[in-house]
Amino acid sequence: MSEIAGELARVKGAFAQPTLTLLHQRQAPVVITIFRAAFGRNNRPIPTARLHTQVEEHLAGIRAAGETDLPTGTGRDICQRWMRGQWLVRSLDEQGHEVYTLTSHAQQALELVKNLSRDRATLSEHRIATILGTVRRFNSEANPDRTSRVSILNEEIARLRAERDRLVDGAEMVGATEDYMHEGFTELLSLISALPSDFARVEERFGAIRGEILAAFRAEDRPAGEVIDAYLARADALMTATHEGRAFEGAFALLRDDAMVTQLRDDLTALLEHPLSDRLLSDADRAELRGTVSLVREGLDRVLSQRSRVTATLKEYIVSHDAVRDRELEQTLRQVESELMTWMATTGPRAVHAVPLLPARASVEHLRERFHDPADDVLPERIRPADPADAPPVSLDELIAHGGPQLDALRQRLDATRTDLAPAQSLGELFDSLEPSLRRPVEIFGLLHLAADLAREDGVRTPSDEPTESYVAVRHDGSRRIFAVPRVALPDPDLDPQQQEARA
């Protein structure tokens, strides 16, 4: 095969990837828009029924805007087509509910469109300096010559010492130009936007390994001891046997350092507080940078969960392995399971196969009977309508002041403080920061109710007997009253559980 023919084959293979098939189709702008609106930048799993409804609502909104070239069918049918295109994947979450997530191919397409929608970066001093610094650092860590590596480190130490001495002596600080800051923010956003697809690729690799292990166990015909030894060795080397596993292991070792994560968070905060950041960054870009640490932790959690499923699969089959597996019944059951998986792989989602497992009808000799009692149907005494003129006049503000907790407003404040750079440490601290209209005594019950919901979703600590904290409530007439309420700690999503306990 000639060189140009080989290059053509490689290009055709690239165009056959689901990423380019998604971007190459006629309705790609509509599909990408729906993916971005539904899944956002974190690719959080969405329940199947909810995504079906969201797809139909988004299509209705796009149709109302004048777009005519839209996918046809119900939300369920459209999602099924997207699954066949390898842009969506359906799986079970930890509670056993079916959820949709974007594949790494779809996330790569979203990342490409997002980069194209930004201002294209041009050749600049910042970009050249970034390349030179990366090459220099790479060489200092990979150079096999001890003398060369020491020389590079000595030069870097001398440069940093000279800069430090210059600043200590009171020399003029050279500020970053607007073009330099713009280039830096653009490259930083590009690197961060690539993280979700990278994590999804590792997660999909673990899912493929799990399928390979299941298939190997079903076809296993070796002695039990040999099977256990082989798969235990594979479990030990699971993270180092593949390129994706080795890459994730290195990233995990780097990011599980709490000091480094704290440094990353402080550096991002300093960049967002830079005087030029308000003019260069949009609200969406600021939110993306502010949520970098949470994005990394969520990606790590999803990959670790998929790795735990692989380990659980190994454990389940090893523990349930029977020494008398060569018996006729066990062999027959394994063949049935293998054929069932083959049938499921070649049939559609609506395919059925009638298998009689229960008798056709159940016979009941006697049913308990209860005779009708007319006394049960006596109507209650008729209510006499009251005269509307007797009702005292009352305004809407008075009704709200005497009513129950304002859950919508409290939920917005609770969500806002949890995404803030300096979140409140407890529910009492959040309550003290609210305006008087949201600090009525009844609002305390509303906050505790919302905290109970968060305890089931995000792990917020529920109230205990002690310690307590004071809530200074303001009644509708302006009087104040202090309540002692069990302390409820609000977790910082950027801290690990051990730091949460120390902070509480």
N, C-alpha and C positions, 0 to 999 in steps of 0.2 A: 504494500500500500504506500502511495506517495505521501509526501509531507502535507500537501494541500488536502488530500483525501482524508488523512488522519485528523487534520484540523477541522474539516467539515463534520466528521463523525462526532468529535468532541462538542462542537457547537450544537449539533442536533440533539445530543444527549442533554445539554444544558437547557435547550428550549422544551424538552420533554418533561422537565422538572415541574412540579405543581406550582412553584412560585411564578414562573413565566407563563404557564397556562392560565393562571388567574389574571395576570396583567394583560395578556394578549386577547382575552375574550372581549366581545363587544360591550357587555354590560359591566366591565371591570370597575368604572367609576362608582356605579351604584353599589356593587358588592363591597368595595373597599370602604365606602361611606358608612354602610350599615355595620361593618365590622368595627370601625373606629368608634361609632356611636354606642354600640352595644357593649363591647369588651373594654374600651378605654385603652390605657397604656399598660395596665398591670395584667391583662388577660386573666381576670378572675373567673372561675367557673360560674356558669349561668345555668339554672335549672332548665330542663328541656322545654317544659310547658311555657315558662316565662319567655324564653328566646323565641319560640314560635309566635307568641303574641307580639313581642317587640318587633320582629321582622315584618309582620303585617302592618303594625302601626307606622313604622318607618317608611314602608313602601307607600302607604296612603299619604303620608306627608310629602314624599318626593313626587308622587303623582299630582298632588294639589299644586306643587310648585311648577308644573308644566312639563315634566319629564315623561316621555311616552315609552321609551325602550326600557322596560322593567321586567324582572323575572316573573313568571306566571305560576299560579298555583297557591296553595295555602302555605302558611309559615312552616308547617311540618314537611310538606313536599319540597320546599326550597332548601330547608336545612338538610334533608336527605340527599339532595343533589350536591350540596356543598360537601357533605361527608364523602360522597363518591369521588369528588374532585380532590380529596385529601387536603381540604382547607379547614374543616371542622372535624373534631373527634369527640365521640360520646363515651363517657365512662361513668363509674360510680364513685361518689365522694365518700368521706369517712362515715357518714350516716346511712349509706346505702342508697342514696337518691341519684337518679340519672342527671348528669350535667354535661354541658357542652363547653369545650375550650378550643381556642385556635391552635392549629398545628404550627410548627416552626416555619413551614413554607408560607402560610398566610401571614405570619408575623414579619417574615422577611419582605413580603410584598408591601405591607403597611409601612415598614421602616423605609423602603425605597421611595414610596410616594411621599412620606413625610419629609425626607431629605430633599426631594425635588421641589416640594412646596416652600421650603425655606429659601432665603437668599443664598445663591451659590457663592461659596468662598473662592476668592481669587488668590493669586500668588502674593504673599506678604511676608514681612519680617517675622511675624509670629509663627507662621507655618514653617519657614526655613529653620528658625530657632528650635521649634519643637522637633523637627526631624534630626537636627544636629544633636540635641540633647538626648533623644531616644537612642540614636546610634552610639553616642558616647557611653551612655549608661549600659547599653547592651554589651558593648565591647569590654567595659570594666568588669562585668559579671561573667563573661564567657571566654575571655582571652586565656588561652592555656599557658601563656608565658608569665611566670611569676613576676619577673622584673617589669614587664610592660604593665601588668595590672597594678603593681605598687606605684609606678610612675604616674599612671592615670589618677590614682587616689591622691597622691601627693599634690598634683596640679589642682585638683578640685578642692582639697583642703586649703591650699594657699589662696585660691581665688575667693573662697568663702571667708577666710580670715581677713583678707584685704577689704572685702566689702563690709564686713562687720566693723572693722576698725574705722573705716571711712564714716559710717553712720554714727558710731560712738563719738567720733571727733566733731560731730555737728555739721558734716558736709550736707550739701543740698540733696534732698530725696527726689529722684527722677520719677515722676508719676507716669502711669500707663496712659497712652493716648486712647482716643475713642476707637480708632481702627484696631488697635491691638486688643482692646477689651472685646470688641465685636467678634474678631477672629477667634479669640479664646472661648467665648461663650458658644460660638457655632460649633467648634470642634468638640467641646465638652458635651453639648446636647446630642451630637451625632454619636459619641461613644456611649452615652447613657441609653439612647433609644435602641441600641443594638443588644442590650442586656436581655430583654424578655425573650427574643428569638433564640439567643444562646442557651438560656436555661431550658426553653422548651425542647431544643434539640437534644440536650442531655437527658431530659425526662423521657422523650420518645425512645431514646436508645435503651434506657432501662426497661421500658415497656416491651421492646422487641426482644431483649434478653429474657424477660419473664416468659414470653411466648415460646422462645426456643427451649427453655427449661421444661415447660409443660409438655411440649411435643416430644422431647427426649425421654421424659418419664413415661409417657404413654407407650412409646415404642421400646422401652428398656427390656432387654432379655438377658442381662448379666446377673451374676450372683449378687445378693443383697449387700455383702460387705464391700464388694468392688464399687457398687453404685454409691454407697454412702461416702467412701473415701474420695471418689472422683468429684462428686458434687460439693463436698465440704471444701476440697481444694479450690474448686471454681468459685465458691462463695468467698473464700479468703482473698482471692486475686481478682475479684469482680471489678474493683475500682481501678486496677492497673492493667487489665487485659485489653482495654479498648482506648482509643485516642480520646473519646469523649469523657470516659471515666477518669483518665489521668488529668485532663484539663480541669474537670470539676473538682477533683481532689486538691489541685493546686490552688484554685480560687477559694475553696472552702477553708483551707489552711490559712490563707491570707486574710479572709474576712471574718473568721471567728475570733480574731484578736480584738478584744473590746477597746483597747487603747487606740488601735488603728481606726476602728469604726468611729470612735469619738472624735479623733482627729479629722476624719472625713467630714463628719457633721459640722465641726467648727469651721473648717475651711469653706464649706458651702455657705454657711451662715455669713462669713466674712465677705464672700463674693457677692451674695445677694444684698448686703448692706453697702456695697461700694456706691459712691455717688453717681457713677455712670450707669449702674444697672437699671435704674428706673426708666432711662431713656432707651436702652438697648434691648430690654427683655419685655416680652408681653406677659400677661397674667398666666397664660398657659405654660410658657417657658419657665416662669418662676415656680409654678406649682410642680412642674416636672423635676426641676433641680431640687426643690425642697423635699420631694418624696423619694429621692435616690436611695437613701438608706432603707426605707420601707420596701422599695422595689427589690433591692438585693435580698433582703431577708425573706420576702415572700417567695422569690425564685428559689432560694436555698431550701425553704420548707417544702415546696412542691417536689423538688428533686429528691430530697431525703425521704419524703413519703413514698415516692415511687420505688426508691431503693429498699425501703422497709417491706414493700409488697413482694419484691423479689426474694428477700430473706425469708419472709413468711411462707412463700411458696416452697422454698427449699425445706424449711422446717416441717411444714405440713406433710409433704410427701415422704420425708425421711422418717418422721415419727409414725406415720400410718403404714409404713412399709411392712408387709407381712412375710414371714419366713416361708409360708406355704403358698406363695403367690402363684405357683405353677399349677395349682388345682384348676380343674375345668371351669368351675363357676367364676373364679377371679379372672381367668383369661377371657372368658366370654364377656364379662362386664367391661374389661378394658377395650375389647374390640368394639363393643357397643358405643362406648364413650368416644373412641377414635372416629367411628363412622358418623356419630352425631356431630362432632366438630367439623368433619368434612362436609356434611349436609348443611350446617349453618353457614359455612364459608361460601357456598354456591347458591344459596337461596336468598330471596328478598326478605325485608322486615315483616311482611304480612303473610308469609308462607306458614301453613299449618299442616299438621300431620296427626290424624286421629289415632290415639293410643289408648285403648280401654284399660284403665287402671282400677275402676270401681264397678260394682254391679250396676246394671242398667236402672234399677229401681230399688228403693228401700221399702220394706213392709213394716208398718207400725200397727201393733195389735190394739192399742188403746190410746186415746188422746184425752187429756183433762178438759172438762167442759165447765163453762161458767155461764149461768143463765142471766138474762137481762133483768135488771132491777129498775123499775120506773123512777124510783127515788133518785137515781143517779142523774137523771135528765131534768131536774127541776131548775128553772131559770132563776138567776139571782134577782134580787129586788132592783127595780128600775132606778137609775140614777137621775135625780132631778137637776136640770141644767141651772147653773148659777147666772145671776144677772151681771152682765159685763160692766154695768155702771158702778157696781159695788167694788170693783177691783181698784186698788190704789194706783196712782200713776207711778211709773218706774222707767228709768232710762236704760239704754243698752250698757253704758259704762257701769251703772250700779249692778246690773245683772252679772257682768263679767267679774266685778270686784267681789261679789258674793259667791261666784261659781267655783268649779273645780280647777285643778291645775291646767295650765296652758302647755300641753304636752308638745305641740308643734314648735313653739318658740323655745322651750327647754331643750328639745332634741337638737335644734339648730345650734344652740349655744354649746351643748355637750359635744357635738361633732366638731364644732369650730375649735374648741380648746384642745381636742385630741389630735388635731392636725397642725396645731400651732408649733412654732419652733421652741417656745417655752411653755409647755402645757401646765395646767393646774395639777397639783399633786394629789388633791383629794376633792371629794364632792363638796365638802364644806367650803374649801377655798374657792371653788367655782361659784357657789351660792353667794358668797360675800361680794363677788365681783359683778353680780347682776344688778340691773336697775331696780328701784323700789317696786315697780309694778310686777316684777317677777320674783319678789322676795316675800310673798305672802306665806303664812304658815302652811297653807294647803300645797304650795309649790314644793315644799320639802318632800311630801309624799310622791309628787310627780317625778322628782329627781331620783328618789329611791326606786320607783317603778322602772324608770329608764335604765338605772344601774343594774337592776335584776335582769333585764333583757340583755344588756351587754355582758353580764356574767355568763350567760349561755352561749354567746357568740364569740366574744373576744377575750374571755378570761378575767373580767373585772372582779376584784374581790368583793364578795357580798358582806353586808354588815355583820360584825361579831359583837359579843357582849361588851367587850372593851378592847381598845380605848375608845373614848368618845371625843367629839369636837362640838363646838358651840355654833349654832345657826342663829344669827340675829335677824329675825323675821319682822316685816313691816306690814301691819294690818291696813285695811282700806281706809280707816279713819286717821292714819298717820302714827298711831301708837306702835311701840316696839315690844317685842317679847323674845327672850333668848331660850332656845331649845338645845338640850344635850342629846345628840344623835350619834349612834355608833359610826365610827369613822369608816368611810369607803374610799379606798385608794384608787386613783385613776392611773392606769398603766401608761407608760410612755412607749409607743410602738417601736421606737428605735433602740430600746434597751432590752437585754436578754432577761429571762425570768429571775436569775440570781440578783441582778441589779434591781429588779422590781421589788424583790423581798427586802433588800437592804434599804431601798428608798421608802418603802411603806413603814 
